Amino acid sequence: MESDVLVIALAVLAFSLLAGRLSGSVVTMPMVFTALGLLLGPGVLGVLDLQVDDELVSVLAEVTLVVVLFTDASRMDLRTVVRHHGPALRLLGLGLPLAIAAGVGVGVLLLPDLPVAAVALLAVALAPTDAALGQSFVSDVVPPRVRQTLNVESGLNDGLAVPFLTVALDLAARDAGSVGGYVVLLLQLVGLGVGVGALVGWLGGRLLEWSAGRDWATETTQRLATIALAALAYGGAELLGGNGFVAAFAAGLVVGTSARSLLPRTTEFAEAEGQLLTQITFLLFGAVVVADVLGQLDWRVLLYAVLSLVLVRPVAVLLSLLGSGLRPRTVGFVAWAGPRGLASIVYAVIVADAGVPGGDEVFVVAATAILLSIFLHGLSAAPLSARYGASMRGVGVGAVEHRTEGHLPLRLPARRRGDSSA
């Protein structure tokens, strides 16, 4: 364990020293840490000797997701999202379920030995997107409206996928129950999660504003309180029988809507923590891939991974954006600009750690898709965005892709910006 900590610390330090040199290149933070993990893992040098079911990997994955869900959600003013971001809402409300359904359909055809519930877990794990794998997808060369659509989608879809994951986990863990039973389960998990999270976010945000207004809290303690609110929402929901991830997401949304004046201070610490946890997560992901994934590859696994990137999301995006008024080139750009990253890693680890039938196979397929996405989306993001941006320069200002009204006054989370354009 001590040697693992030393290696991780050296990797973070080395990246911090070189991040400025990598900025603006096609090399992204996830690519660097995943490659380091592959090199240092048991499949090559053996410096890091970790397995998917190691408690360190599982705990780190869950803590990372809680912090990231809360921090990302807090940057979203819910009223502004609903009022001004129709394409993003289409991608979330229609595109996400369609991507899950398409993933299940492809999985049933290509992975016949995998239980249907496990196929559903695989589809859910690969449905959320993560702009950390291709910061150039939301660079300044891309029209503002399209940038914001991708920002809102990637900021919210990892949290919205949690209820689907929870129900699929329950389906995979036991014999199929009645439809009514699963409706009750879903309402319990989501209802309690949203209720506890909203309560913690509202009370916490008000208390932070009240304390800051009287100069009782320092900027440092306000930053610490942000992490405490995320942990309170998660722990409270789990204790009452709800879903802690949903609660963390809901708490962040409420804080972001009701206490926006404090966000520049209260989320600064969470940004740094989220960035650090994300770097370590990608490093550990790379370390377990060679030993636990690459040795189990076959053509079906590889084909599903490829189709999840080039078919499942594009079809879901195309169907969800029909009638939106977006130009075909914009729909095509958005369809490809959906890399799988942190949320997919976390969900895949959770599935593998849950011990459900087919869970190990789900991790192998999901990890293969994530590994492909890290490098394919990372390497293609900058040139593709530059080409798309250049093609849109001649489009009139009135085009829907160039509208800037309702532009969210948000800064990208640290995990998506990164020093090297995470």
N, C-alpha and C positions, 0 to 999 in steps of 0.2 A: 504493500500500500504506500509506504513512504517513497519508494522509487517512482511509483505512478504519479504521485503528487509532484515530485521533482520534475519529471518529464513534462507534465502538463504546464507547470509554472514556466519552464524554459520555453515551451512552445508559445505561450501567450506573450512572454517578454519579447521573443524574437519577432513575432508578428507586429507587436506594438512599435518596435524600432524600425521596421521596414514598411509599415502601412502607407506612409507618404509616398514612397517610391512606387508602390503598386497602384496608387490612386489614378484612375483614368485608364487603366489597362483592362484587358479582358480577364485578368486574374482576380477572382473575388475571394472574400474571406472564407466562405464555405468550401471553395475549391482547395484553398491552402490547408485548412485544418483537416479536411477529409483526406487529402493526399498524405499529410503528416501521419494521420491515424493509420492509413493503409501501410505506410512505411514502417511505423513503429509497432504495429500490431503483431500478433502471434504468427501471422502468415508470412512475414518477411523477417524483420529483425528480432521480434519477440520481446521488445522492451516493455510494451504494455501487454499484459496477459489478462484480458477481460473476456467474459462471456455475456451473451444477451441477457441471461437471467441473473447476472450479478446485481446485488442490491444497490451498489453505487450507481450503476447505469439507470436502474429503475427510478430510484429516488431523485437523481439529478434530472431525469426526463420530466417527472411530474412537477418538481419545483420550477423548472424552466418554463413549462407550459403555464403554470399559475401566474408567474410574474409577467410573462409575455402577454397572456390574455388580458390581464388587468391593465397593463400599461398601454397596449394597443387600443383597447376599448376606450380608455380614458381620453384618448385624443379625438374621439369621434363625438361631435355634438349631434346627438340623435335627431334633434329637430331639423338640423341642416341636412343631414343625410337623407331623411325622408322627403324633404321639400325639394332638394335640388339634384339628387343623384339617381335618376330613373334607370340608366343603364346598369349601374352598380347594384341597385335593388333587384333588377331582372336577373343578374348573374347570381345573386345570393338566393333569391326566392324561387327562381326557376332553374338556373344553371346548376346550383349545387345538388338538388335532388336528382336532376337529370344525369349529372355526372355519376352519381352513386348508382342510379338505375342502369346506366350504360356499362359501368364497371362490373356490376353483377352479371349482366347479360354476357359480356365478353368472358368473364371468369367461368361461368357455367359451361360455355363452349370449349374453352381452352384448358380448364383445370377440372376435369370430371371427377377426379378422385378426392377433391376438396369438398367438405360439407358446404351446403348452400349458405349456412349461417357464417361459416368462415370466409366464404367468397364475399359476403356482404361486409364483413369486417375489413377485408382487403380493399374493397371499393370505397368504404368510408375513409380509411386511412389515407388513401391517395387522392381524395376529393379536394381537400384544402390546398390553397396555393401560398407561396411564400416569395415575396419580392426580394428577399435577401440573396437569392441565387442569381439575380440579374438586375442589379441596380440600374443599369442602363435602360431597362424597360420603362423606367419612370424618370429618365433624365430630361434635361431641359430641351432637348431636340424633339421630344414628343409633345404634341399639342396638350395644353393644360387640362382640357376636359378628359382626355384619355388617361393622362397620368392620374388624375383624381379617381377615375373609375377603377383603375387597377389598385390604387392605394386603399380605397374603401373596401373593395372586394377582399384583398389579401389581409386587411386588418380585421375583418369580421367573420370570414368564412371558417376560420379554425375554431372559433367559439361556437358557431352555429352547427358545426359537425358533431359536437359533443353528444347531443341527445341521440343522434343516429348511432354513434359508436356505443353508447350505453345500452341501448335496446338490442343491438346486434350482439354485444357481449353476453347479455342475458340469454338470448336465443341460442348462442353457441354453447353456453355453459350447462343448459338443461334441456329436457324434452320440450318441444313446442307447446305452449299453453294456448289459452283462448285469446281471441283478438281483444275481447274486453279486458282481460288481465293485462295485456301489454299496453293498452290505452291507459289503464290505471297506473301502471308502472311508469310510463312516460310522463304522465301528469305529475306523479309524485316526484320523480327525479328532476324534471324541468321546473315544475311549479315551485317546489321547495327551494331549488337552486336559485331561480329568479327572485323569489320572495326574500330569501335570506340575503342574497347579494344586493338587491335593491335597498333593503333596510340598512345593511352595513354601509353601502355607498352613500346613501342620503344622510344618515346620522354622522358618519365619519367625515363627509365633506363639510357638513354644517359645523361640526365641532372644530375642524381644522380652520375654517374661516373665522369662527368665533374666537379661537385661541390666537390666531395670527392678528386679528383686529385689535387685540389687547396687548400685543407684543409679549405674550406668555411663551409662545413657542419660537424657537430659533429656526433658521432655514435648514440647519442640519437635522433637527428633530422632525421637521415637516417632511423631509425626504424619507426618514426612517418610518414615519407614520404611513407613508404610501405602501411600503412593503407589509406593514402590520395590517392594513386594511385588506389587502389581497389575501393574507394568511387567515384573517378572521372570517372573511367570506367563505373561503374554502373549508376551513375547519368547522365552522358553524353549520354549513350545509351538510357536510358528511356526517356530523354528529346527529342531525335531525333526520337523516335518511334521504337527503337530496343529493344532487351532484355538485361536487365542489368546484369543478371546472366551469360549469354553467354559472355558479355563484360568483366566482372570480371575474368572469366576463361581464356579468350583469352589474357587479359593483363598480367595475371600471367605467361602464357606460354611464351609470348614474352620477358618479363623481365627475366625469367629463362634461356632463350636461348641467349639473347643479353647482359646481365649484370651479369653473374654468379659470377664474382669476388666480388660483393657486397652482395651476398645472405647471407653469414653467419651473417652479421650485420643487413641488412635491413629486414630480416624475423624473427629475434629474438623476437621483440616486437609482431609481428603478431602471432607467435607461442603461446606466453603466452596469448594473447587476445583470440586466437582461442580455447585454452584449457579451459579458464575460461568460455567463451560463451557456449562451448560444455557441460561443467558440468551443467551449469544453465539450458540449454535446456533439458537435460535428467531429471533433477529434476522436471521441469515444466511438462514435458511429463508424468512422473509418477504421478504427482498431478492430471492431468485431466483424466487419464485412468480409475480409479475406477468409478468416477461419470458418465463419458460420454461414456465409452466403455464396461466395464464388465457387466453393467446392461442391455446392449442391445445384449448380445451374444446369438446366436442360433447355431444349428449344422452346418448350411450352412456357416456362418461366420467363425466358428472355422475350418471347413474342408478346406475352401479356404486358410486360414492363414497357416495351416499345409502344404497343397500342394504347396503353394508358396515357402516354404523352402525345401521340400523333393522331389518335382517333377519338378516345373517350371525351377528353375536354373539348376539342374542336367541335364535335357534334353537339355537346351540351351548350356551348357558347352560341353556336349558330342558331339553334332552336330557341334559346332564351332571348336572343336579340332580334328575332324576326319582328319587323314592324317598329323597331326603335328609331329608324331614320339614320342609323350609322352607315357609312359607306362600306362596301365590301372589303376594301383594303384595311379599314379599321377593325372590322370584325375578325379578319384573318390575323391581324397583329395581336389583338386581345386574346384570341384563341390560343396562340402560341405562347404568349406572355403569361404563362401559368405554371411556373416551376414548382416542384414538390420539395419541401424542405423541412423546417423545424417541426411543424405540427405533425407531418406525416411520420417523421422519425419517432416523435413522442408516442403517437398512437400505435405505431408498429411495435414499439418496445412494451407498451401497456398490454397489447394483445398477446405478445410472446410470454410476458410475465404472468398473465392471467391463468395459464394452464388449460385453456379451452381446446377441444379437439380441432386440429388443424392450425393451431396458433403458431407453431414453429414454421410451418410452410407459408403462412401469411407473412411472417417477418421476412423470409427469404425473398418472396416475390416483391413485397413492398420495398425492401432495402435495395433490390436490383433496380427498380424504377427510380428510386431516390438517387442512387448513385449515377445512373444515366442522366437524370435531370440536372444534378449538380454541375456536370461538365458540359452537357449539350446546351442547356439554357444559359449557363454562365458564359460559355465561349461565343454563343450566337447573339447574346443580348445587345452588346454595343454595336456591331455592324448592322444588325437588323433594325435596331431603333434609329440609327443614323439614316438608313435607306428609307425607312417609313417616314421619318420626320422631313427628309428632303422632298419626298413625294407629296407631302401635305402642305408645303410652303406656298404653293400656287392656289390652294383652296381658299375660297372667299371667307372673309371674317365671319360671316353669318352662318357658316356651316356648323352643324351640331358638334363636330369634333373639336372646334376651336372656341366654343362658348366658354366664358370664364365666370359667368354669373353663378353665385352660390359656391364659389371656390372655397373649400374648407380651409379655415385658417389654421392648418395643422402642419407640424413638422414630422417627417417620417421618424418612426421609432429607431432607436440606435441599432437594433438588430438588423434593420433593413438598410440603414445607411452604411454603417460600418466605416472604418477609416479607409478601407480599400474599396469602399462601395459594397459593403456587405449586402 
